[in-house]
Amino acid sequence: MSDSVNITEGQQALERLARQGSEQAQEVSVVTSPGDRVAGWAVMVKSNFLYNAYNVVTVVIGSAGSAPVEIGGQTQAVNLAESYLQQGTLAAGTLAIMFRAGDKNVFHVKP
């Protein structure tokens, strides 16, 4: 439980740092209950790892007209919209919403 709290606090700290210098930097309080976690994350594809698995990085979506800001390190996620038997074809820079399914990170983007 403390690991998930630390991860959440770390994500919030990274998001605050990403917003620093923004004209509309506002803090929003979030209340979570035990066992609660983020339903999904905005991610950007960095590269293809193997077949339909990709290296992705979490991004923070800012105000309209601003580019997403990368936070944290890379992780791997599987694109459910592509074949498990062929090399993936998504371009680097593709944005998606990543979810956790069991012990895997997954997203669904049609190439």
C-alpha positions in Angstrom: 0.0 0.0 0.0 2.8 2.4 0.9 4.4 1.7 -2.5 1.3 2.8 -4.3 1.0 6.0 -2.2 4.7 6.8 -2.8 4.2 6.3 -6.6 1.1 8.5 -6.5 3.0 11.2 -4.6 5.9 10.9 -6.9 3.7 11.3 -10.0 2.0 14.4 -8.4 5.4 15.9 -7.7 6.6 15.3 -11.3 3.4 16.8 -12.6 3.9 19.9 -10.4 7.4 20.3 -11.7 6.3 19.9 -15.3 3.7 22.7 -14.8 6.2 25.2 -13.2 6.7 28.2 -15.4 3.3 27.7 -16.9 1.1 30.8 -16.9 -1.9 28.9 -15.5 -0.1 26.8 -12.8 -2.8 25.7 -10.5 -2.8 23.0 -7.8 -5.7 20.6 -7.5 -6.2 18.6 -4.4 -6.9 14.9 -5.0 -8.4 12.6 -2.4 -7.9 8.9 -2.8 -9.3 6.0 -0.9 -7.4 2.9 0.0 -7.0 0.6 -3.0 -7.7 3.5 -5.4 -5.3 4.1 -8.3 -5.0 5.9 -11.6 -7.4 4.4 -14.2 -5.2 5.3 -17.1 -2.1 7.4 -18.2 -1.5 9.5 -21.2 1.6 8.1 -22.9 3.8 8.8 -25.9 5.3 6.0 -28.0 9.1 6.3 -28.0 10.0 3.2 -30.0 9.0 -0.3 -31.0 10.3 -3.0 -28.6 9.3 -6.3 -30.1 6.2 -7.3 -32.2 3.3 -5.2 -30.8 5.2 -4.2 -27.6 6.4 -0.6 -27.4 8.6 1.6 -25.2 6.4 4.4 -24.0 6.8 7.4 -21.6 4.1 9.1 -19.5 3.2 12.6 -20.6 1.3 15.4 -18.9 -1.3 17.1 -21.2 -1.1 20.9 -20.8 -3.4 23.7 -22.0 -4.6 23.9 -25.6 -1.8 24.7 -28.0 1.0 23.3 -25.8 2.9 20.1 -26.5 2.6 17.2 -24.0 5.5 17.1 -21.5 7.3 13.9 -20.8 7.6 12.8 -17.1 9.2 9.8 -15.6 11.1 7.0 -17.4 10.2 4.7 -20.1 8.2 1.6 -19.6 6.8 -1.1 -22.0 3.2 -1.5 -23.1 1.4 -3.7 -25.6 -0.7 -2.3 -28.4 -3.9 -4.5 -28.5 -4.8 -3.2 -31.9 -1.9 -4.9 -33.6 -1.0 -8.5 -34.4 1.0 -10.4 -31.8 2.8 -12.2 -34.6 4.0 -9.2 -36.7 6.3 -6.3 -36.1 4.4 -3.2 -34.8 4.1 -0.1 -37.1 3.3 2.8 -34.8 5.4 5.8 -35.3 7.4 7.4 -32.5 5.5 10.3 -31.0 2.1 8.6 -31.2 -0.1 9.5 -28.2 -2.3 6.9 -26.4 -4.0 6.2 -23.1 -2.3 3.3 -21.3 -4.1 1.1 -18.8 -2.9 -1.7 -16.5 -4.4 -5.1 -17.2 -3.1 -7.7 -14.7 0.6 -7.4 -14.8 0.8 -5.8 -18.3 0.5 -2.2 -19.5 -1.8 -2.0 -22.6 -3.2 0.5 -25.0 -5.2 0.4 -28.2 -4.2 2.5 -31.2 -4.9 1.4 -34.8 -1.9 2.1 -37.0 
